[in-house]
Amino acid sequence: MTDKTRMRTLNVRLLRKGRTPEEAFTETFGPDSDRALEERPWGAGEGARLFIGQIYSNPPGWRDLLLQVSPDLPEGIFTSGAGAVVFIPVGERFAAVCFGHVHIALNDHAFERQFGLRVTLNSVPRDKLRSIDLATPDAVTFQKRVQASKDSDVRAFGVDMLRDLARVAGGTPRNSAFASFVAGKDSLSITCRVDPDKFHEKCAEIVAQYTETTYQKEFAWVDNMRRVEEKDTIETLDKSIEKAIKDLMAGKASDLHMTPPEIVNYTEGSLLHYNGFGSHGTNFHSLSINDYVSELNRCAFEGGIADIKEKHRVKAKADDEGDFSEKWRVYDCFVSETTLGTGANQEHYVLFAGDWYKVEKSFKNRIEAAFDAIERVTIVGKTTCRNEEELIDQLEASRDDLVKLDRTKINPENVRYANIEPCDFFSDKKDFIHLKDGNSSGPISHLWSQGVVSADAFISDKEFRKKLRAKVKSVKAGFEAHLPKSTDKVVREDYRVVYGIMRPPYANGTIGLPFFSKVSFQAAVDRLAQFGIPVAVELIEKPASDADDGDDVDENDNDDVIEEAA
């Protein structure tokens, strides 16, 4: 390489072990298909193979819209894209250098997952990051992209090292001869000086970076969840997804939900179809497990998880596109938690973006220990109420030691539309009690946030305290004596935030929370500790719903299901 070598940005993927270039394409673009890419000679390096062709060429979707009021449009207007891929042998496997729109023709599951992310984290020091995509699995999954204007330390990106999965990262490598910039998820984008006749050497360098474990020193939190590779374990875990889908089709409860496996641009607008099981183009506008299940029921789907993984697809088209094209596998959109084993042998797993992750045991133990250390209280006790609304009505009617503040909205000083709910009930023991039906569609993490926001306003804002005291007095005269006046100093340790979560019992009779609800709880506990306000938890046993038939699908309950299936 010389100084005259051109700086280029390449997109590189790595075929899984044992996969050949012919197996790298989808059926539509495979070697024997009508749209197969042409193989052409590649004269630089032994064993390399070049495939090239037109990936798509369609009339633009907006043409039909314009035709409605302007019938004399010119012919021959197309949106199109070409692509090429060079397969470079590296040892006993192939790296794939991709160009144009060839990614549409490639079978994603023929390639290594997280290849680009691993190369990036191995080659970029923690203080040279420029961009990072994060996902936080929970009852509602959040994804975010944070970009810096210059190289920055990982902590500057707001990473929650307890909860976040790193999805994409980009930055400046420590070795400038390797690249000036790298970024990656499954594929790697690498900006470096390289000519086509040196692709072999560069791909060998990239694969060498992939096999390093340097990331474990500066990005150790990434391994809080390790991707599961063992096929038999994946098959066993997938049985919990099959059961969850059958339960949903039967009208039972499940924590299984769907989210896009990557950050999407909602400003583009799009229509979605669920295909692969006889569905004939019912239009949807966003991913939803309820919509997917309704389509399964409408089409009388009777298959299992193998059919779902192999055939079921989400197809989409933006407003300016003419045809629906494959976007994701349905399976890649599932988010779920489950466990295998019991007792000391129990392992916890999370499904996200088409991969199962095993929660690292020491990480799980830290979270469980922290949750178990929180004070347990019994204020409500076991209930026959089936949901939060019923419970609130019952407590209001039967408990003189509580004052109902559910749906009460108070604005802090100089804020008009904050509408902070102080709590669901305030007790004569000075407890701010926040209640949540743990089997509702909303995330339990929202409950944790409510408690933090309310406590912050109570401590820091005398106007909030004044309005709160007035509200309590109007509901139950005399009860306001348990609250400080707006001019009084708040004795923080006299008050307590209590989280009450309604849950049906697991199959073994115990009551608990999903693991990631416990993870998200830690952030709330830490924040309340900074405020100096104690925190407590009550797990309120509620009856299983009629639809559940006493078989709540959750972490411990799934143990029995999986062991039977295995």
Secondary structure by P-SEA (a helix, b strand, c coil): cccccbbbbbbbbbccccccccccccccccccccbbbbbbbbcccccbbbbbccccccccccccccccccccccccccccccbbbbbbbcccbbbbbccccccccccccccccaaaaaaaaaccccccccbbbbbbbccbbbbbbbbbccccccccccccccccccccccccccccccccccccccbbbbbccccccaaaaaaaaaaaaaacccccccccccccbbbbccaaaaaaaaaaaaaaaaaaaaccccccccccccccccccccccccccccccccccccccaaaaaaaaaaacccccaaaaaccbbbbbcccccccccccccccccccccccccccccbbbbbbcccbbbbccaaaaaaaaaaaaaccccccccccccccaaaaaaaaaaccccccccccbbbbccccccccccccccccccccbbbbbcccccccaaaaaaaaaaaaaaacccaaaaaaaaaaaaaacccccccccccccccccccbbbbbbbbbcccccccccccaaaaaaaaaaaaaaaaacbbbbbbbccccccccccccccccccaaaaaaaac
